[in-house]
Amino acid sequence: MIAPPKTARDESFPVAWLLPRRLRRPVHAYYGFARQADDVADSPVLSSEDKIARLDALEASLHNGTGDGAALHRVLAERAIDDSVATDLLAAFRRDALNPPCETWADLMEYCRLSAMPVGRFLLAVSDEPATPEVFRASDALCAALQILNHIQGCGEDWHTLGRLYIPAQWLAEQGLTAEVLSGDHSPAGLRMVLDRVLANTDAVLREAAPLPRLIHHRRLRMQAAATLHLARVLRRRLAVGDPLADRIRPTHLDWMKALGRALRAGVRP
């Protein structure tokens, strides 16, 4: 699978790097739409009200097939894909525009339902992959895991630059902490405990994602899923031993080579 829009900017999870040429136009239309919405939600100069108004206009253009939403409108119409793969993303960006913190793990997973899971469902649909509950469950899990790992990876920057908290606030409070702890240049013991708790919960999500490569029939999408799952596991391990406030934690060149090997093995599956 591929990265959610927030993660699409990060080299840890590139955009559909193994998908065939024929899928590039629809994938680029989807990511172009998502990036426009992302840029609105992350704007440092727009008020929350202005952001919501612009996101509403973007949704209207998607429905009308005009302006900034025209390219994705055509893709969804041509392939009979439900527009929830785009409108759910817009709901997540509206949430970002208002900046409510994630109070609980359930809040974080609900955010991932809107901001991450639609990405995988779009890829499945655009690849004509049979829509089974098992595939949806594993795809949703992988996309959610990617989003959560990205939030840990960028927790300091999210708070410092955008005032956003994706680490469960209740878990911070249990350690006597507030989101201000993310303004520091290293993680104190209490924050490390919270991050480890998030990673432990993410392990369960990754286990749910594990069957995805063998469930996918489309060869290139299967390869993409295998590589992405490997990189997610690598990043999870690196976040467990590294400090995201002190360092930029990311997969290494060797990790990339191993991910490619996983993809190639998945590609030759009978």
N, C-alpha and C positions, 0 to 999 in steps of 0.2 A: 504494500500500500504506500501511500505518499503522505507527506507531511500536511498537517493542518496549516491554515494560512499564516498564523503567527510564526510557525516553525519554518515556513517556506523560505524565509529570509536567511535561515541558518544553514551553513554548509553541512551540519550534522545529518540533515534529512533533506536531500535535494528533491526537486520537483520531478517526479516520474522519469527518472533518468534511464530506465530500462524499457519504457513503453515504446511500441512501434510508431513509425512516422504517421500512420493514418489517424492516430489518436492525438497527435500534437495540437491540431486546431481546436478540438473541443476542450482539451485540457488547458490550453492557453486561454481560451475564452473564460473558462471557469476561474482560473487563477487571476486573470486580469480583473474580473468582476470582484473577486474576493479582496484583491490588493487595493482596489479603489475604496472599498468599504473600510478596510483596515487603515488606510491612510486618513480617512475621515475620522475614525474613532480615535486615532493616535495623534491627531493634530494638536500642537501646543498652543494654537492661537484661537481655535474655535471654542465657543461655549458649549456646554452640554446640550442646550436647546438647539443651537445651530447644527451640531452633529446629528441629533435626532432628525431634524428637518431634512438634512442632506441624505441621510440613510433612507428616510421615507421616500424621497425623490428617486433614489437609486432603485428601490423596490418597485416603484411605479413604472420606471423605465424598463425594468425586467418584465413586468406584466404586459406592458404596452408594446414591447419590442422596438423601442425607440432609444436614441441617445446611448448612454453608457451601458445600458442593459441589453442592447440589440443583439450583440454577438452571442451572448449566452442564451437569450431568448430563442434564437434560431437553433442552437445546439439542442436545447431541451425539447423544442417542438419537433425537430427532425427525428429525434430518437425516443420520443414519448417518455421522457424522464420527468418525474414529479418535481415541481419547482421547490419543494421543501429542502432539497439539497442546497439551494441558494437562500431561501427565506429564513431557514434556521440559522445560517451564518449571520444574516442581518440582525436577527434577534440577539445573537451573542455580541455583535458589535454595538447594538443599542445598550446592552448591559455595560459594556466597556465605557461607553460614553457617559454613563451615570456613575461609574466607579464604585459600586458597592463591593465591600470585601467578601471573600469567600469565608463564611463563618465556620463551616463544617466540611467534612469530607463529602457529604452528600451534596453540598452546594458546588463543590469542585467538580464532581461527576456530572451534575446537571449542566454546568457550564460546558463541560466537554461534550455532552450530548448535543448541544447547539453549535459549538465552535469547531469540533473535531470530527465527530462521527459522520456528519454529512459528506465530508470529503471522501471517505472510503466508500460510502454508498454511491456517490457520483462515479467513482472509478469503476466500481462493479457494474453499474448500469451502462456506462459508456463503452465498456468492454463486452457487453452482452453476456455477462456472467449470470448463470441461473441464480435467482434470488431465493436462496434457502435460508431458513432461520439459523442454521449452523454457520453459514458463511457470514451473514449479517452480524451474528454475535461475536465471532472472532475478529471481523473487520472493525466493528465498533470498539472492541477492546484494544486493538493495536493503535487505532487513531487516538483513543483516550490516553493510552500510555505515553504515546509520543508527546501529546499536549502537556501532560503532567511533568514529564521529564524536562521539557522545554521551560516550563514555569519554574522548576527548581534551578535549572541552569541559569535562568535570567532573573531570579527573584530579586536581586539587589537592584538591577537596572530598572525592572518594572516598577519598583517602589520609588526609586530615586527620580526617575524621569517622568513617570506617569501617575504616581500615587496609587498604584494598583497592588492589591494583595491577593495572590492566588494560593498562598499557604494557609491552611485552615486557621483562622484567628482564634478559635476556641482552644486549639492545641498550643498555640503560642501563649495564651492566657494561663493555661495549666502550668506552664513553666515560668510564670511571672513576667512574661514578655509582651510587648506590643509590636506592631509592624515597624516601629522605628529601629528595631534591632537590625533590620535589613539595610540601614543606612551606613553601617560599619564596613570596615575593610577586612573583617574576618568573622567567622561564626563562633560565638561563645558556646559553652557546653549545652545550655538549654536549647538554643536554636539547632545545634547539631542533633539533639534528641528528636526535635520536631521533624527535621529533614529526614532523619532515618525512619521515622514513623511513616512519613509520606512515601518513602521508597519501599518500605515493607508492604504497604497497601498496594503500591504499584506492582509489586511482584505478583500479586493475585491477578491483577488485570493482565499482565504479560502472560501468565499461565493460560488465561482464557483466550489470549490471542495466538498462542502457540500452534494450534492446528491450521491456521489460515493458509499457509502455502500449500499444504496437501489437499485442501478443500477446493482450491481454485483450478478451474479447467484451462483458462486462458494462459498460454505459456509465458508470455512476457509479463503479464500481471502477477503470475505466480513467482516469477523471478524477482520482480520488484518487491513483493511481499516478503520473500525469504531474506533479501538483502536488508530491507528496512527493519525486520524483526531482529536480525543480528545486530545492527547498529544500535537499536533501542536497548538491547541487553548490554552491549558494551558501554553505552552512556550511563546506564543504571549502575554498573559496577564502578565506573570512574567517579560518578557523583557520590558513591558510598565512601570513597577514600579521599576525595578532593573537597576543597572548600569553594563553593560557587561565589562567595563574596570576595575571596582572595584571588581567584584565578578564573580564567575562561576555560571551562572544562569541555572537551570535545573529543571525538574519536581521532585516532592517529592515522597516518598514511597506511600503516600495517593493518589497522582495523578496516580501512576501506578495501584493501586487497582481499582480506578474509571475507568481507561482505560480498565482494564480487564472486569469490569462490562459492559461497553459499548460493548465490543467484544462479551460477552456471550449473551447479548440481541440481537445483530445482528445475532448471530448464530442460534437463535430459531425462526427467522422470517419465516413465512409460505412460 
